[in-house]
Amino acid sequence: MSTDSVVIHHNPDCGTSRNVLRIIEAAGYAPEVVLYLEEGWTRPQLLALFAAAGLTPREALRVSKTPAEQLGLTAEGVSDEAILAAMLEHPILVNRPIVATAKGVKLCRPSGEVLDLLERWPEGPFAKEDGDLVIDAEGRRVAGA
């Protein structure tokens, strides 16, 4: 993966995902945007992403605004294999956004986490769509962003 290569697994309905995409683009990258809700996931794709990001399927499971609880996936003792199978059937169950660059793969929540993966950042000040700063006027990362 080249130093300018950025892939974002994106849900345009998610504010965090939109903020991460804005940060990437404002930093001058032209990311490959994977609309996983439309395209779905493959088992090898998810396993590779989770391994690269150091996540288990349970750690990557999105519970909020998904059918995770109704499917019984939040119960103790549910296997990673069962969670993975559900993610393949219901792509919304994978937490987002997941970003891959030459520096690594990461679940970027909160949105400022994407800065760890970028060689260059947007010029500061840079705010999320809700107005909260991610990068201050001096170009420094804002704590908690």
Backbone as CSV, one residue per row, in Angstrom:
resi,resn,N_x,N_y,N_z,CA_x,CA_y,CA_z,C_x,C_y,C_z
1,MET,0.859,-1.180,0.000,0.000,0.000,0.000,0.901,1.238,0.000
2,SER,0.681,2.137,-0.962,1.512,3.347,-1.036,1.180,4.296,0.113
3,THR,2.064,5.227,0.383,1.847,6.154,1.498,0.662,7.072,1.257
4,ASP,0.221,7.209,0.005,-0.945,8.045,-0.285,-2.235,7.246,-0.410
5,SER,-2.145,5.939,-0.279,-3.304,5.075,-0.425,-4.107,5.032,0.875
6,VAL,-5.396,5.345,0.763,-6.298,5.310,1.922,-7.580,4.615,1.488
7,VAL,-8.005,3.647,2.283,-9.275,2.965,2.044,-10.135,3.191,3.283
8,ILE,-11.376,3.642,3.055,-12.314,3.823,4.163,-13.554,2.978,3.900
9,HIS,-13.891,2.158,4.872,-15.131,1.385,4.846,-16.165,2.295,5.497
10,HIS,-17.038,2.839,4.656,-17.816,4.031,4.975,-19.321,3.781,4.960
11,ASN,-19.986,4.405,5.919,-21.449,4.466,5.941,-21.812,5.945,5.908
12,PRO,-22.331,6.448,4.770,-22.628,7.873,4.655,-23.715,8.362,5.612
13,ASP,-24.471,7.452,6.225,-25.492,7.855,7.191,-24.929,8.039,8.598
14,CYS,-23.658,7.717,8.793,-23.012,7.785,10.109,-22.184,9.061,10.208
15,GLY,-22.463,9.885,11.213,-21.731,11.132,11.414,-20.245,10.912,11.618
16,THR,-19.871,9.914,12.394,-18.450,9.639,12.618,-17.774,9.261,11.306
17,SER,-18.427,8.438,10.528,-17.863,8.023,9.249,-17.730,9.219,8.298
18,ARG,-18.728,10.088,8.276,-18.643,11.295,7.439,-17.496,12.190,7.894
19,ASN,-17.324,12.350,9.205,-16.227,13.171,9.729,-14.866,12.594,9.349
20,VAL,-14.708,11.293,9.451,-13.441,10.656,9.097,-13.149,10.872,7.610
21,LEU,-14.149,10.697,6.775,-13.955,10.918,5.342,-13.567,12.371,5.061
22,ARG,-14.184,13.316,5.739,-13.849,14.741,5.575,-12.400,15.012,5.987
23,ILE,-11.962,14.404,7.091,-10.577,14.583,7.553,-9.607,14.052,6.497
24,ILE,-9.882,12.863,5.988,-9.013,12.244,4.981,-8.919,13.135,3.747
25,GLU,-10.065,13.576,3.256,-10.084,14.403,2.043,-9.442,15.769,2.281
26,ALA,-9.692,16.369,3.444,-9.109,17.678,3.758,-7.591,17.596,3.895
27,ALA,-7.073,16.406,4.200,-5.630,16.206,4.289,-4.999,16.013,2.906
28,GLY,-5.830,16.001,1.876,-5.323,15.910,0.515,-5.298,14.525,-0.092
29,TYR,-5.932,13.563,0.562,-5.989,12.203,0.035,-7.245,12.036,-0.825
30,ALA,-7.175,11.132,-1.789,-8.330,10.728,-2.597,-8.611,9.270,-2.220
31,PRO,-9.373,9.056,-1.153,-9.531,7.700,-0.635,-10.393,6.816,-1.528
32,GLU,-10.137,5.518,-1.416,-11.059,4.540,-1.978,-12.161,4.383,-0.931
33,VAL,-13.383,4.681,-1.332,-14.514,4.618,-0.413,-15.286,3.325,-0.677
34,VAL,-15.315,2.461,0.326,-16.022,1.190,0.227,-17.361,1.362,0.953
35,LEU,-18.441,1.329,0.186,-19.787,1.459,0.759,-20.248,0.055,1.147
36,TYR,-19.805,-0.393,2.306,-19.982,-1.788,2.704,-21.441,-2.179,2.904
37,LEU,-22.312,-1.217,3.183,-23.728,-1.571,3.329,-24.322,-1.985,1.991
38,GLU,-23.811,-1.409,0.908,-24.262,-1.772,-0.437,-23.531,-3.010,-0.948
39,GLU,-22.223,-3.048,-0.713,-21.389,-4.112,-1.261,-21.382,-5.374,-0.416
40,GLY,-21.641,-5.228,0.883,-21.550,-6.357,1.799,-20.099,-6.663,2.131
41,TRP,-19.918,-7.703,2.914,-18.596,-8.134,3.347,-18.368,-9.557,2.871
42,THR,-17.106,-9.937,2.759,-16.766,-11.343,2.593,-16.082,-11.791,3.873
43,ARG,-16.132,-13.059,4.114,-15.484,-13.597,5.318,-13.979,-13.291,5.316
44,PRO,-13.246,-13.567,4.206,-11.813,-13.255,4.204,-11.545,-11.760,4.408
45,GLN,-12.388,-10.922,3.848,-12.220,-9.464,3.996,-12.330,-9.066,5.467
46,LEU,-13.382,-9.527,6.137,-13.561,-9.178,7.546,-12.437,-9.747,8.403
47,LEU,-12.076,-10.990,8.172,-11.010,-11.594,8.964,-9.708,-10.828,8.784
48,ALA,-9.408,-10.416,7.567,-8.177,-9.664,7.312,-8.224,-8.288,7.972
49,LEU,-9.345,-7.591,7.842,-9.476,-6.268,8.473,-9.350,-6.366,9.986
50,PHE,-10.053,-7.313,10.577,-10.016,-7.462,12.037,-8.621,-7.831,12.506
51,ALA,-7.957,-8.728,11.804,-6.602,-9.126,12.187,-5.659,-7.932,12.093
52,ALA,-5.754,-7.179,11.005,-4.867,-6.023,10.817,-5.122,-4.944,11.859
53,ALA,-6.381,-4.802,12.288,-6.737,-3.780,13.271,-6.602,-4.284,14.707
54,GLY,-6.311,-5.565,14.872,-6.200,-6.135,16.215,-7.537,-6.226,16.930
55,LEU,-8.595,-6.493,16.165,-9.945,-6.573,16.723,-10.486,-7.996,16.633
56,THR,-11.302,-8.360,17.598,-12.081,-9.587,17.483,-13.429,-9.199,16.872
57,PRO,-14.168,-10.167,16.334,-15.509,-9.830,15.842,-16.371,-9.171,16.933
58,ARG,-16.253,-9.630,18.163,-17.044,-9.020,19.243,-16.650,-7.557,19.446
59,GLU,-15.357,-7.265,19.386,-14.900,-5.881,19.562,-15.337,-4.984,18.397
60,ALA,-15.525,-5.575,17.228,-15.941,-4.814,16.043,-17.451,-4.773,15.872
61,LEU,-18.179,-5.432,16.760,-19.640,-5.489,16.667,-20.262,-4.154,17.042
62,ARG,-21.092,-3.646,16.154,-21.849,-2.425,16.454,-23.185,-2.860,17.036
63,VAL,-23.488,-2.372,18.224,-24.730,-2.735,18.905,-25.787,-1.652,18.700
64,SER,-25.370,-0.394,18.812,-26.293,0.729,18.680,-26.864,0.800,17.259
65,LYS,-28.163,0.969,17.163,-28.865,1.140,15.875,-28.622,-0.019,14.915
66,THR,-28.526,-1.230,15.477,-28.378,-2.447,14.668,-29.256,-3.536,15.294
67,PRO,-29.418,-4.654,14.585,-30.191,-5.768,15.166,-29.370,-6.677,16.071
68,ALA,-28.221,-6.232,16.566,-27.331,-7.094,17.361,-28.045,-7.713,18.561
69,GLU,-28.772,-6.892,19.319,-29.443,-7.433,20.508,-30.560,-8.398,20.121
70,GLN,-31.367,-8.026,19.122,-32.465,-8.888,18.693,-31.959,-10.246,18.173
71,LEU,-30.762,-10.236,17.597,-30.171,-11.476,17.099,-29.459,-12.265,18.198
72,GLY,-29.444,-11.727,19.415,-28.821,-12.413,20.542,-27.303,-12.347,20.549
73,LEU,-26.734,-11.418,19.786,-25.278,-11.362,19.652,-24.576,-10.713,20.833
74,THR,-25.331,-10.018,21.688,-24.710,-9.348,22.828,-24.651,-10.240,24.067
75,ALA,-25.271,-11.395,23.983,-25.280,-12.312,25.122,-23.879,-12.870,25.358
76,GLU,-23.593,-13.099,26.614,-22.306,-13.693,26.978,-22.221,-15.090,26.367
77,GLY,-21.043,-15.456,25.907,-20.853,-16.802,25.384,-21.126,-16.957,23.896
78,VAL,-21.624,-15.902,23.228,-21.825,-15.999,21.782,-20.441,-16.022,21.133
79,SER,-20.229,-16.984,20.273,-18.894,-17.169,19.687,-18.576,-16.094,18.648
80,ASP,-17.279,-15.861,18.463,-16.844,-14.950,17.397,-17.335,-15.445,16.045
81,GLU,-17.379,-16.764,15.871,-17.849,-17.342,14.608,-19.311,-16.977,14.358
82,ALA,-20.141,-17.014,15.391,-21.560,-16.651,15.244,-21.696,-15.158,14.928
83,ILE,-20.888,-14.342,15.583,-20.915,-12.893,15.323,-20.466,-12.621,13.892
84,LEU,-19.405,-13.269,13.464,-18.897,-13.094,12.109,-19.956,-13.504,11.080
85,ALA,-20.613,-14.621,11.298,-21.663,-15.082,10.378,-22.790,-14.056,10.294
86,ALA,-23.160,-13.477,11.432,-24.223,-12.455,11.438,-23.772,-11.199,10.701
87,MET,-22.502,-10.835,10.847,-21.974,-9.657,10.149,-22.036,-9.834,8.633
88,LEU,-21.803,-11.046,8.169,-21.869,-11.325,6.736,-23.304,-11.194,6.226
89,GLU,-24.250,-11.585,7.056,-25.663,-11.487,6.682,-26.211,-10.075,6.868
90,HIS,-25.716,-9.361,7.885,-26.181,-8.007,8.224,-24.963,-7.078,8.300
91,PRO,-24.518,-6.506,7.183,-23.300,-5.677,7.175,-23.316,-4.519,8.170
92,ILE,-24.495,-4.049,8.555,-24.618,-2.928,9.504,-24.036,-3.293,10.868
93,LEU,-23.847,-4.574,11.141,-23.336,-5.013,12.442,-21.855,-4.704,12.639
94,VAL,-21.148,-4.361,11.564,-19.727,-4.040,11.681,-19.588,-2.565,12.030
95,ASN,-18.910,-2.287,13.130,-18.717,-0.904,13.547,-17.872,-0.179,12.511
96,ARG,-18.074,1.109,12.413,-17.416,1.898,11.373,-16.997,3.248,11.897
97,PRO,-16.160,3.908,11.106,-15.516,3.488,9.874,-14.218,2.750,10.159
98,ILE,-13.903,1.797,9.304,-12.602,1.133,9.372,-11.763,1.720,8.241
99,VAL,-10.564,2.195,8.595,-9.681,2.852,7.638,-8.372,2.073,7.544
100,ALA,-7.895,1.928,6.302,-6.618,1.265,6.055,-5.702,2.215,5.293
101,THR,-4.464,2.352,5.788,-3.424,3.131,5.117,-2.123,2.348,5.245
102,ALA,-1.050,2.896,4.701,0.259,2.259,4.834,0.691,2.159,6.299
103,LYS,0.112,3.003,7.158,0.477,2.999,8.589,-0.309,1.977,9.397
104,GLY,-1.337,1.359,8.794,-2.101,0.357,9.516,-3.584,0.400,9.213
105,VAL,-4.330,-0.363,10.016,-5.781,-0.471,9.892,-6.365,-0.185,11.265
106,LYS,-7.449,0.595,11.266,-8.001,1.001,12.564,-9.491,1.276,12.449
107,LEU,-10.221,0.920,13.503,-11.595,1.376,13.669,-11.499,2.798,14.195
108,CYS,-11.963,3.748,13.433,-11.736,5.166,13.752,-12.919,5.785,14.481
109,ARG,-13.080,5.399,15.731,-14.070,5.969,16.636,-13.339,6.324,17.917
110,PRO,-13.297,7.564,18.322,-13.850,8.747,17.671,-13.096,9.094,16.389
111,SER,-13.656,10.023,15.636,-13.145,10.322,14.300,-11.687,10.780,14.289
112,GLY,-11.202,11.411,15.326,-9.818,11.854,15.384,-8.816,10.711,15.358
113,GLU,-9.266,9.489,15.614,-8.386,8.316,15.574,-7.744,8.140,14.201
114,VAL,-8.412,8.646,13.151,-7.862,8.496,11.798,-6.527,9.229,11.657
115,LEU,-6.285,10.239,12.468,-5.033,10.996,12.375,-3.817,10.103,12.592
116,ASP,-3.973,9.040,13.403,-2.872,8.108,13.643,-2.449,7.386,12.363
117,LEU,-3.336,7.321,11.390,-3.090,6.568,10.161,-2.620,7.430,8.997
118,LEU,-2.611,8.758,9.178,-2.309,9.662,8.071,-0.905,10.240,8.195
119,GLU,-0.202,10.295,7.082,1.117,10.922,7.027,1.008,12.444,7.142
120,ARG,-0.075,12.990,6.599,-0.304,14.442,6.671,-1.730,14.683,7.140
121,TRP,-1.910,15.811,7.810,-3.199,16.172,8.394,-3.779,17.396,7.683
122,PRO,-5.082,17.608,7.866,-5.666,18.855,7.361,-5.060,20.043,8.100
123,GLU,-5.085,21.178,7.470,-4.630,22.403,8.123,-5.609,22.756,9.245
124,GLY,-5.076,23.224,10.369,-5.930,23.605,11.499,-6.327,25.058,11.415
125,PRO,-7.385,25.458,12.052,-8.256,24.574,12.826,-9.154,23.742,11.921
126,PHE,-9.472,22.535,12.382,-10.350,21.644,11.634,-11.365,21.070,12.613
127,ALA,-12.650,21.227,12.279,-13.728,20.783,13.164,-14.569,19.695,12.513
128,LYS,-15.172,18.868,13.358,-16.148,17.889,12.899,-17.412,18.633,12.489
129,GLU,-18.350,17.924,11.903,-19.583,18.577,11.443,-20.405,19.152,12.592
130,ASP,-20.181,18.688,13.821,-20.899,19.261,14.966,-20.201,20.485,15.550
131,GLY,-19.061,20.862,14.959,-18.326,22.039,15.409,-17.197,21.759,16.375
132,ASP,-17.129,20.539,16.929,-16.047,20.198,17.855,-14.729,20.103,17.091
133,LEU,-13.691,20.730,17.642,-12.387,20.721,16.997,-11.726,19.345,17.073
134,VAL,-11.079,18.974,15.965,-10.239,17.785,15.900,-8.780,18.226,15.898
135,ILE,-8.506,19.329,15.163,-7.167,19.908,15.062,-7.291,21.388,15.401
136,ASP,-6.427,21.875,16.298,-6.524,23.284,16.701,-5.833,24.201,15.683
137,ALA,-5.874,25.484,15.932,-5.339,26.481,15.008,-3.833,26.321,14.789
138,GLU,-3.140,25.706,15.756,-1.694,25.490,15.634,-1.369,24.163,14.948
139,GLY,-2.404,23.438,14.517,-2.176,22.170,13.828,-1.987,20.985,14.744
140,ARG,-2.335,21.136,16.027,-2.205,20.041,16.996,-3.526,19.314,17.153
141,ARG,-3.431,18.020,17.391,-4.609,17.195,17.648,-5.246,17.635,18.963
142,VAL,-6.551,17.763,18.965,-7.287,18.135,20.176,-7.563,16.876,20.993
143,ALA,-7.258,16.909,22.268,-7.465,15.752,23.148,-8.918,15.293,23.088
144,GLY,-9.096,13.970,23.020,-10.429,13.394,23.011,-11.088,13.374,21.645
145,ALA,-10.441,13.974,20.653,-11.039,14.014,19.315,-10.696,12.762,18.544
